[in-house]
């Protein structure tokens, strides 16, 4: 377990659709991502969550790009690296319609060279809507049971930790069923639950997030748990998590660009410093990379 006064700060650097706006500069190319990660490490983050972008700045599932991102990050700092399993969407140049990645593309990110440290997967399908993160239209995002099962098996076989993104309690009940079927042990101490608000139709309300936190710990009593939210709702939910002693909070430009006072951050490291300042109000300090490694059991 983490020492009682520590919290893991993770920063979602870029997302798949977020673009520069209002003075916020989104890192897109591998070298930019590596430099941004180093600044976040210096500010107190123990982990970065990254999406890959192609030369045009749009998201890509190309494994070679992910590999170069990992090399660029590791050449500058020891911060832990978590890759998305969502990849993000592309737009058909002819119709403008969203093109969602296939399960095969997404599973391909489990076999990167060099490998990432940590993994993530949504706990279920959802109607995704996040204008602050570059998704102004509500669209269904499918996370198939087959994808979830295969990801769980592959990540735990690697001896790593898997973050389950939870926006509805139904995802927790699905995971509990998988555990009861023997897919993984509910009592393992690196089940990792990230509770979110403001994604799609999920309200960024404290009572909704609190319910999911309680349900998660009821089903997975030794879980790592954290919180995040989109846009200007990020900071009330992050503050809620810190006040409750969360193991982890996630901030960063993937989910929004505003600081607690409503101003626009220029760099992801500004958001890390803001999270550390709020944590200090509750007697918490940022966990080191080594402390985070120990908690994730990697």
ZIKAWO-V657181 format. One record per residue. RES is the residue in three letters. PHI is phi in degrees with one decimal (NA if undefined). Layout:
res: (RES | RES)
phi: (PHI | PHI)
//
This chain:
res: (UNK | UNK | UNK | UNK | UNK | UNK | UNK | UNK | UNK | UNK | UNK | UNK | UNK | UNK | UNK | UNK | UNK | UNK | UNK | UNK | UNK | UNK | UNK | UNK | UNK | UNK | UNK | UNK | UNK | UNK | UNK | UNK | UNK | UNK | UNK | UNK | UNK | UNK | UNK | UNK | UNK | UNK | UNK | UNK | UNK | UNK | UNK | UNK | UNK | UNK | UNK | UNK | UNK | UNK | UNK | UNK | UNK | UNK | UNK | UNK | UNK | UNK | UNK | UNK | UNK | UNK | UNK | UNK | UNK | UNK | UNK | UNK | UNK | UNK | UNK | UNK | UNK | UNK | UNK | UNK | UNK | UNK | UNK | UNK | UNK | UNK | UNK | UNK | UNK | UNK | UNK | UNK | UNK | UNK | UNK | UNK | UNK | UNK | UNK | UNK | UNK | UNK | UNK | UNK | UNK | UNK | UNK | UNK | UNK | UNK | UNK | UNK | UNK | UNK | UNK | UNK | UNK | UNK | UNK | UNK | UNK | UNK | UNK | UNK | UNK | UNK | UNK | UNK | UNK | UNK | UNK | UNK | UNK | UNK | UNK | UNK | UNK | UNK | UNK | UNK | UNK | UNK | UNK | UNK | UNK | UNK | UNK | UNK | UNK | UNK | UNK | UNK | UNK | UNK | UNK | UNK | UNK | UNK | UNK | UNK | UNK | UNK | UNK | UNK | UNK | UNK | UNK | UNK | UNK | UNK | UNK | UNK | UNK | UNK | UNK | UNK | UNK | UNK | UNK | UNK | UNK | UNK | UNK | UNK | UNK | UNK | UNK | UNK | UNK | UNK | UNK | UNK | UNK | UNK | UNK | UNK | UNK | UNK | UNK | UNK | UNK | UNK | UNK | UNK | UNK | UNK | UNK | UNK | UNK | UNK | UNK | UNK | UNK | UNK | UNK | UNK | UNK | UNK | UNK | UNK | UNK | UNK | UNK | UNK | UNK | UNK | UNK | UNK | UNK | UNK | UNK | UNK | UNK | UNK | UNK | UNK | UNK | UNK | UNK | UNK | UNK | UNK | UNK | UNK | UNK | UNK | UNK | UNK | UNK | UNK | UNK | UNK | UNK | UNK | UNK | UNK | UNK | UNK | UNK | UNK | UNK | UNK | UNK | UNK | UNK | UNK | UNK | UNK | UNK | UNK | UNK | UNK | UNK | UNK | UNK | UNK | UNK | UNK | UNK | UNK | UNK | UNK | UNK | UNK | UNK | UNK | UNK | UNK | UNK | UNK | UNK | UNK | UNK | UNK | UNK | UNK | UNK | UNK)
phi: (NA | -68.0 | -53.9 | -60.7 | -107.9 | -117.0 | -140.7 | -81.0 | -101.6 | -114.3 | -127.6 | -87.6 | -68.9 | -146.9 | 67.0 | -96.1 | -124.1 | -63.0 | -125.5 | -52.8 | -162.1 | 53.9 | 97.4 | -80.5 | -104.5 | -90.3 | -70.8 | -122.8 | -90.2 | -50.1 | -64.8 | -62.2 | -65.9 | -61.7 | -67.8 | -63.5 | -62.6 | -64.4 | -64.9 | -68.5 | -60.3 | -63.3 | -83.5 | 125.5 | -75.8 | -102.7 | -150.7 | -118.1 | -111.7 | -128.2 | -114.9 | -96.0 | -122.4 | -80.1 | -57.6 | -84.6 | 84.6 | -94.4 | -66.3 | -146.2 | -103.9 | -63.1 | -63.8 | -63.0 | -67.7 | -60.7 | -60.7 | -68.2 | -58.9 | -61.8 | -62.9 | -65.6 | -65.6 | -69.8 | -74.5 | -117.8 | -160.9 | -90.0 | -56.2 | -70.7 | -117.6 | -117.1 | -96.4 | -67.7 | -114.6 | -94.4 | 62.3 | 108.4 | -110.7 | -121.1 | -107.0 | -65.1 | -62.6 | -85.3 | -106.4 | 79.2 | -76.4 | -68.1 | -117.4 | -88.6 | -67.1 | -80.5 | -59.3 | -62.5 | -61.9 | -68.7 | -66.7 | -61.4 | -75.1 | -80.2 | -126.9 | -93.1 | -135.0 | -71.7 | -78.0 | -75.5 | -87.8 | -138.4 | -129.2 | -149.7 | -154.5 | -68.8 | -76.0 | 177.7 | -73.4 | -158.8 | -84.4 | -88.6 | -153.6 | -152.3 | -55.7 | -66.7 | -102.7 | 96.0 | -116.7 | -80.0 | -111.4 | -79.8 | -138.7 | -74.5 | -112.8 | -91.1 | -120.2 | -69.7 | -57.1 | -64.2 | -61.6 | -63.1 | -62.4 | -64.0 | -66.5 | -58.0 | -62.4 | -67.1 | -67.9 | -68.1 | -65.3 | -77.4 | 78.9 | -106.2 | -115.8 | -122.3 | -84.3 | -98.7 | -80.7 | -115.9 | -114.4 | -139.6 | -63.2 | -58.8 | -64.7 | -64.7 | -67.5 | -64.1 | -62.7 | -63.1 | -65.6 | -60.9 | -64.7 | -65.4 | -84.3 | 95.1 | -67.6 | -157.3 | -93.2 | -62.4 | -89.1 | -63.4 | -93.9 | -124.9 | -61.2 | -126.8 | -114.5 | -107.9 | -91.7 | -120.8 | -132.5 | 90.8 | -89.9 | 66.7 | -86.0 | -76.9 | -73.3 | -84.4 | -104.6 | -57.5 | -64.0 | -69.8 | -66.6 | -61.4 | -60.7 | -66.0 | -60.8 | -63.0 | -63.5 | -61.8 | -73.9 | -66.7 | -84.9 | -129.5 | -64.7 | -107.8 | -67.1 | -79.7 | -131.5 | -145.6 | -137.8 | -157.5 | -161.4 | -98.3 | 55.6 | -72.6 | -80.7 | -56.1 | -74.6 | -59.7 | -73.7 | -60.9 | -63.0 | -57.0 | -61.3 | -64.3 | -66.3 | -96.3 | 81.4 | -56.0 | -73.3 | -153.1 | -130.2 | -117.0 | -128.8 | 130.2 | -69.7 | -59.5 | -100.3 | 172.8 | -121.5 | -95.5 | -87.2 | -56.0 | -84.5 | 93.3 | -75.1 | -91.2 | -71.6 | -89.3 | -145.2 | -57.1 | -63.0 | -61.7 | -73.6 | -62.8 | -62.5 | -63.4 | -63.6 | -65.8 | -66.5 | -66.9 | -57.6 | -62.2 | -63.0 | -107.2 | 74.7 | -106.3 | -126.5 | -63.9 | -68.7 | -77.8 | -60.4 | -64.2 | -65.9 | -65.5 | -55.6 | -62.1 | -68.3 | -77.9 | 63.9 | -119.5)
//
